[in-house]
Amino acid sequence: MKRALCIVVHDVAWTTWRECVKLLAMLEQLGSPPVTFLVVPNFHGHGHIDGAHGLRRDVDRWLARGSEVALHGLLHQDDLSRPSGPVMWFARRVMTAGEGEFAALSAGQAGWRIAQGLRILGRCGWSPNGFVPPAWLASAGTNQAVARHQFSYMTTSRALVLPATGEKIFAPSLTASVRSTVRRQVSHLALGVMLEALRNVPILRVALHPADAHHPDILARWRFTLLQLLAAREPLTKSQVVMSRA
């Protein structure tokens, strides 16, 4: 199989949709490759996505062309009690800015949130095959809950994980950090270095975030990077990658 490229649009919600539209406009200029949409059903508790009719119409248009929806948490917000220990505090409060919703949940807590998220997406007519925990942080309880819900895959920052068997498919992700000028400058350099280092991996992911759309320099960098990748790789959704290995 030709080397694969998974283009992933993170944090899809009605409150982020304006930025997502800018990302999708860039992708349309590149030929509208299939996309995996990571949908947050109730982003930060600001409203259920099933009420966002324009968003649903646009996503459905992409789905009709071969894209897919994956469940990306429920709130995308780590609203549990204070993290225990410096390592977890750093992971949950600094590295992810408090977005790692599933980092410390029990199986029961994670299962309830997953069920609520699936119910909301079901009202949109969407039945996701995959689950991606916000910030790629998943507790042991979350892993148990995901297996019980019969998803065909979940993802970490470096792999596609098949819950049914526990198999991990190496699939690293390119991403940009835009929370400061210094982070954006580092991202420009890092994307170039990582692209070269990962040139020959069989499966590569690109993680586009709504915040990227606020920075023309980052959008230009993504466009340049995707042009190179699409010339050398076959764009597939995550589900298509998993199915190709069955």
C-alpha beads as a LAMMPS data file, in Angstrom:
LAMMPS data file: protein, C-alpha beads

246 atoms
245 bonds

1 atom types
1 bond types

-500.0 500.0 xlo xhi
-500.0 500.0 ylo yhi
-500.0 500.0 zlo zhi

Masses

1 110.0

Atoms # bond

1 1 1 0.000 0.000 0.000
2 1 1 1.170 3.506 -0.787
3 1 1 2.278 5.439 2.264
4 1 1 -0.787 6.924 3.963
5 1 1 -1.626 10.408 5.185
6 1 1 -4.391 11.034 7.718
7 1 1 -5.511 14.674 7.805
8 1 1 -7.292 15.349 11.074
9 1 1 -9.256 18.458 12.036
10 1 1 -9.368 18.666 15.822
11 1 1 -11.845 20.312 18.196
12 1 1 -14.773 20.591 15.805
13 1 1 -17.578 22.392 17.660
14 1 1 -20.041 25.162 16.977
15 1 1 -17.844 27.602 18.927
16 1 1 -14.765 26.759 16.819
17 1 1 -16.476 26.313 13.477
18 1 1 -15.481 29.684 12.027
19 1 1 -11.830 28.703 12.399
20 1 1 -12.492 25.180 11.117
21 1 1 -14.024 26.656 7.964
22 1 1 -10.715 28.416 7.256
23 1 1 -8.856 25.124 7.624
24 1 1 -11.310 23.403 5.299
25 1 1 -10.991 26.183 2.735
26 1 1 -7.254 25.493 2.648
27 1 1 -7.920 21.788 2.176
28 1 1 -10.396 22.476 -0.616
29 1 1 -7.647 24.381 -2.419
30 1 1 -5.566 21.217 -2.125
31 1 1 -8.218 19.027 -3.745
32 1 1 -10.542 18.258 -0.807
33 1 1 -8.764 15.145 0.498
34 1 1 -10.713 12.991 2.986
35 1 1 -10.617 14.313 6.529
36 1 1 -11.175 12.817 9.974
37 1 1 -13.232 15.338 11.970
38 1 1 -12.675 15.134 15.731
39 1 1 -16.047 16.351 16.973
40 1 1 -16.593 17.659 20.515
41 1 1 -20.321 17.264 21.265
42 1 1 -20.527 20.004 23.933
43 1 1 -17.314 22.013 23.771
44 1 1 -16.553 23.487 27.223
45 1 1 -20.235 23.113 28.056
46 1 1 -21.216 25.926 25.670
47 1 1 -23.898 24.057 23.745
48 1 1 -24.651 20.779 21.996
49 1 1 -23.380 20.448 18.453
50 1 1 -26.645 18.983 17.178
51 1 1 -28.125 22.495 17.284
52 1 1 -25.482 23.872 14.888
53 1 1 -27.318 23.257 11.623
54 1 1 -24.854 25.046 9.328
55 1 1 -21.947 23.091 10.769
56 1 1 -23.822 19.815 10.389
57 1 1 -24.661 20.613 6.771
58 1 1 -21.020 21.388 5.956
59 1 1 -19.692 18.294 7.728
60 1 1 -22.265 16.122 5.958
61 1 1 -21.010 17.481 2.652
62 1 1 -17.487 16.322 3.518
63 1 1 -18.779 12.962 4.759
64 1 1 -20.503 12.401 1.416
65 1 1 -17.075 12.760 -0.230
66 1 1 -15.422 10.139 1.964
67 1 1 -14.517 11.922 5.195
68 1 1 -15.435 10.648 8.667
69 1 1 -16.394 11.798 12.151
70 1 1 -14.677 10.586 15.331
71 1 1 -15.762 11.287 18.901
72 1 1 -13.386 13.712 20.623
73 1 1 -14.508 13.621 24.237
74 1 1 -17.645 15.305 25.513
75 1 1 -16.530 18.711 26.860
76 1 1 -12.831 18.842 25.887
77 1 1 -12.218 20.221 29.365
78 1 1 -10.424 18.663 32.337
79 1 1 -12.995 19.547 34.974
80 1 1 -11.936 17.071 37.651
81 1 1 -10.326 17.913 40.975
82 1 1 -6.751 19.118 41.316
83 1 1 -4.173 16.726 39.760
84 1 1 -2.247 14.509 42.160
85 1 1 1.525 14.940 42.032
86 1 1 3.774 17.227 39.953
87 1 1 3.902 14.965 36.900
88 1 1 0.134 14.829 36.473
89 1 1 -0.173 18.522 37.294
90 1 1 2.296 19.371 34.519
91 1 1 0.564 17.053 32.037
92 1 1 -2.964 18.210 32.826
93 1 1 -2.448 21.909 33.502
94 1 1 0.637 23.043 31.563
95 1 1 1.147 20.786 28.547
96 1 1 -2.555 20.648 27.696
97 1 1 -3.837 23.910 29.232
98 1 1 -6.509 21.995 31.132
99 1 1 -7.973 20.298 28.044
100 1 1 -7.150 16.654 28.879
101 1 1 -10.715 15.667 29.747
102 1 1 -10.078 11.903 29.922
103 1 1 -6.654 12.001 31.590
104 1 1 -7.828 10.877 35.035
105 1 1 -11.335 9.444 34.652
106 1 1 -12.506 6.141 36.074
107 1 1 -14.055 3.590 33.710
108 1 1 -17.519 4.595 34.896
109 1 1 -16.887 8.315 34.453
110 1 1 -15.338 7.822 31.014
111 1 1 -18.115 5.477 29.912
112 1 1 -20.799 7.963 30.920
113 1 1 -19.155 10.792 28.967
114 1 1 -18.621 8.611 25.921
115 1 1 -22.261 7.507 25.999
116 1 1 -23.442 11.111 26.274
117 1 1 -21.209 12.148 23.393
118 1 1 -22.417 9.317 21.173
119 1 1 -26.018 10.208 21.954
120 1 1 -25.498 13.820 20.838
121 1 1 -23.648 12.796 17.666
122 1 1 -26.378 10.266 16.959
123 1 1 -28.889 13.123 16.828
124 1 1 -26.731 14.547 14.023
125 1 1 -26.963 11.237 12.166
126 1 1 -23.297 10.437 12.857
127 1 1 -22.012 7.057 14.086
128 1 1 -18.285 7.424 14.764
129 1 1 -15.956 4.448 14.444
130 1 1 -13.210 6.079 16.472
131 1 1 -12.565 7.803 19.772
132 1 1 -9.781 10.325 20.328
133 1 1 -9.314 11.588 23.896
134 1 1 -8.675 15.339 24.085
135 1 1 -4.947 16.098 24.203
136 1 1 -4.424 12.365 23.490
137 1 1 -4.504 11.718 27.261
138 1 1 -6.398 8.620 28.373
139 1 1 -6.525 7.045 31.825
140 1 1 -6.625 3.275 32.343
141 1 1 -10.344 3.652 33.042
142 1 1 -10.828 5.440 29.731
143 1 1 -9.136 2.588 27.870
144 1 1 -11.529 0.135 29.527
145 1 1 -14.551 2.249 28.621
146 1 1 -13.447 2.631 25.000
147 1 1 -13.105 -1.145 24.634
148 1 1 -16.638 -1.635 25.977
149 1 1 -18.102 0.751 23.402
150 1 1 -16.710 -1.253 20.477
151 1 1 -14.865 1.541 18.690
152 1 1 -12.677 0.242 15.880
153 1 1 -9.855 2.572 16.931
154 1 1 -8.665 5.204 19.356
155 1 1 -5.507 7.260 19.042
156 1 1 -2.558 8.430 21.077
157 1 1 -0.070 11.053 19.942
158 1 1 1.993 8.363 18.209
159 1 1 -0.301 5.496 17.321
160 1 1 -3.664 4.167 16.242
161 1 1 -4.815 1.704 18.874
162 1 1 -7.235 -1.136 18.114
163 1 1 -9.272 -1.555 21.330
164 1 1 -10.452 -5.057 20.442
165 1 1 -6.918 -6.468 20.416
166 1 1 -4.746 -3.782 21.978
167 1 1 -2.639 -3.619 18.809
168 1 1 -0.833 -0.315 18.279
169 1 1 -0.206 0.904 14.744
170 1 1 2.650 3.397 14.635
171 1 1 1.235 6.613 13.165
172 1 1 2.973 9.725 14.494
173 1 1 1.309 13.110 14.265
174 1 1 2.574 16.453 13.015
175 1 1 1.116 19.355 14.973
176 1 1 1.799 23.044 15.605
177 1 1 1.753 24.934 18.886
178 1 1 0.484 28.499 18.505
179 1 1 -0.118 29.744 22.054
180 1 1 2.794 32.191 21.867
181 1 1 5.080 33.783 19.297
182 1 1 7.974 31.644 20.480
183 1 1 5.894 28.460 20.155
184 1 1 4.892 29.411 16.604
185 1 1 8.508 30.074 15.641
186 1 1 9.560 26.736 17.077
187 1 1 6.695 25.025 15.250
188 1 1 7.920 26.360 11.902
189 1 1 11.301 24.755 12.498
190 1 1 9.949 21.603 14.106
191 1 1 7.514 20.847 11.288
192 1 1 10.337 20.920 8.768
193 1 1 12.570 18.718 10.901
194 1 1 9.801 16.246 11.718
195 1 1 8.653 16.046 8.112
196 1 1 12.132 14.972 7.073
197 1 1 12.569 12.581 10.005
198 1 1 9.228 10.887 9.352
199 1 1 9.397 10.885 5.581
200 1 1 9.395 7.106 5.263
201 1 1 6.943 6.050 7.972
202 1 1 4.015 4.101 6.478
203 1 1 1.311 6.180 8.178
204 1 1 1.615 9.856 9.056
205 1 1 -1.013 12.096 10.632
206 1 1 -1.436 15.858 10.368
207 1 1 -3.289 17.452 13.285
208 1 1 -4.928 20.752 12.359
209 1 1 -6.399 22.804 15.207
210 1 1 -8.837 25.732 15.048
211 1 1 -6.287 28.028 16.702
212 1 1 -3.975 27.490 13.706
213 1 1 -6.431 29.471 11.582
214 1 1 -5.700 32.665 13.526
215 1 1 -2.104 32.777 12.250
216 1 1 -1.507 33.257 8.505
217 1 1 2.107 32.142 8.845
218 1 1 1.051 28.818 10.357
219 1 1 -1.630 28.315 7.699
220 1 1 0.961 28.969 5.005
221 1 1 3.304 26.477 6.634
222 1 1 0.565 23.846 6.747
223 1 1 -0.320 24.452 3.110
224 1 1 3.324 23.999 2.070
225 1 1 3.637 20.863 4.219
226 1 1 0.423 19.316 2.935
227 1 1 1.384 19.973 -0.683
228 1 1 4.522 17.910 -0.120
229 1 1 2.712 15.155 1.720
230 1 1 -0.177 14.830 -0.733
231 1 1 2.303 14.490 -3.591
232 1 1 3.880 11.464 -1.910
233 1 1 1.093 9.854 0.122
234 1 1 -2.448 8.573 -0.229
235 1 1 -4.912 10.579 1.910
236 1 1 -7.059 8.266 4.017
237 1 1 -9.305 8.594 7.024
238 1 1 -8.250 6.783 10.178
239 1 1 -11.030 4.260 9.635
240 1 1 -9.743 3.545 6.136
241 1 1 -6.251 2.913 7.511
242 1 1 -7.630 0.474 10.075
243 1 1 -9.766 -1.295 7.469
244 1 1 -6.803 -1.627 5.105
245 1 1 -4.972 -3.632 7.767
246 1 1 -7.851 -5.998 8.491

Bonds

1 1 1 2
2 1 2 3
3 1 3 4
4 1 4 5
5 1 5 6
6 1 6 7
7 1 7 8
8 1 8 9
9 1 9 10
10 1 10 11
11 1 11 12
12 1 12 13
13 1 13 14
14 1 14 15
15 1 15 16
16 1 16 17
17 1 17 18
18 1 18 19
19 1 19 20
20 1 20 21
21 1 21 22
22 1 22 23
23 1 23 24
24 1 24 25
25 1 25 26
26 1 26 27
27 1 27 28
28 1 28 29
29 1 29 30
30 1 30 31
31 1 31 32
32 1 32 33
33 1 33 34
34 1 34 35
35 1 35 36
36 1 36 37
37 1 37 38
38 1 38 39
39 1 39 40
40 1 40 41
41 1 41 42
42 1 42 43
43 1 43 44
44 1 44 45
45 1 45 46
46 1 46 47
47 1 47 48
48 1 48 49
49 1 49 50
50 1 50 51
51 1 51 52
52 1 52 53
53 1 53 54
54 1 54 55
55 1 55 56
56 1 56 57
57 1 57 58
58 1 58 59
59 1 59 60
60 1 60 61
61 1 61 62
62 1 62 63
63 1 63 64
64 1 64 65
65 1 65 66
66 1 66 67
67 1 67 68
68 1 68 69
69 1 69 70
70 1 70 71
71 1 71 72
72 1 72 73
73 1 73 74
74 1 74 75
75 1 75 76
76 1 76 77
77 1 77 78
78 1 78 79
79 1 79 80
80 1 80 81
81 1 81 82
82 1 82 83
83 1 83 84
84 1 84 85
85 1 85 86
86 1 86 87
87 1 87 88
88 1 88 89
89 1 89 90
90 1 90 91
91 1 91 92
92 1 92 93
93 1 93 94
94 1 94 95
95 1 95 96
96 1 96 97
97 1 97 98
98 1 98 99
99 1 99 100
100 1 100 101
101 1 101 102
102 1 102 103
103 1 103 104
104 1 104 105
105 1 105 106
106 1 106 107
107 1 107 108
108 1 108 109
109 1 109 110
110 1 110 111
111 1 111 112
112 1 112 113
113 1 113 114
114 1 114 115
115 1 115 116
116 1 116 117
117 1 117 118
118 1 118 119
119 1 119 120
120 1 120 121
121 1 121 122
122 1 122 123
123 1 123 124
124 1 124 125
125 1 125 126
126 1 126 127
127 1 127 128
128 1 128 129
129 1 129 130
130 1 130 131
131 1 131 132
132 1 132 133
133 1 133 134
134 1 134 135
135 1 135 136
136 1 136 137
137 1 137 138
138 1 138 139
139 1 139 140
140 1 140 141
141 1 141 142
142 1 142 143
143 1 143 144
144 1 144 145
145 1 145 146
146 1 146 147
147 1 147 148
148 1 148 149
149 1 149 150
150 1 150 151
151 1 151 152
152 1 152 153
153 1 153 154
154 1 154 155
155 1 155 156
156 1 156 157
157 1 157 158
158 1 158 159
159 1 159 160
160 1 160 161
161 1 161 162
162 1 162 163
163 1 163 164
164 1 164 165
165 1 165 166
166 1 166 167
167 1 167 168
168 1 168 169
169 1 169 170
170 1 170 171
171 1 171 172
172 1 172 173
173 1 173 174
174 1 174 175
175 1 175 176
176 1 176 177
177 1 177 178
178 1 178 179
179 1 179 180
180 1 180 181
181 1 181 182
182 1 182 183
183 1 183 184
184 1 184 185
185 1 185 186
186 1 186 187
187 1 187 188
188 1 188 189
189 1 189 190
190 1 190 191
191 1 191 192
192 1 192 193
193 1 193 194
194 1 194 195
195 1 195 196
196 1 196 197
197 1 197 198
198 1 198 199
199 1 199 200
200 1 200 201
201 1 201 202
202 1 202 203
203 1 203 204
204 1 204 205
205 1 205 206
206 1 206 207
207 1 207 208
208 1 208 209
209 1 209 210
210 1 210 211
211 1 211 212
212 1 212 213
213 1 213 214
214 1 214 215
215 1 215 216
216 1 216 217
217 1 217 218
218 1 218 219
219 1 219 220
220 1 220 221
221 1 221 222
222 1 222 223
223 1 223 224
224 1 224 225
225 1 225 226
226 1 226 227
227 1 227 228
228 1 228 229
229 1 229 230
230 1 230 231
231 1 231 232
232 1 232 233
233 1 233 234
234 1 234 235
235 1 235 236
236 1 236 237
237 1 237 238
238 1 238 239
239 1 239 240
240 1 240 241
241 1 241 242
242 1 242 243
243 1 243 244
244 1 244 245
245 1 245 246
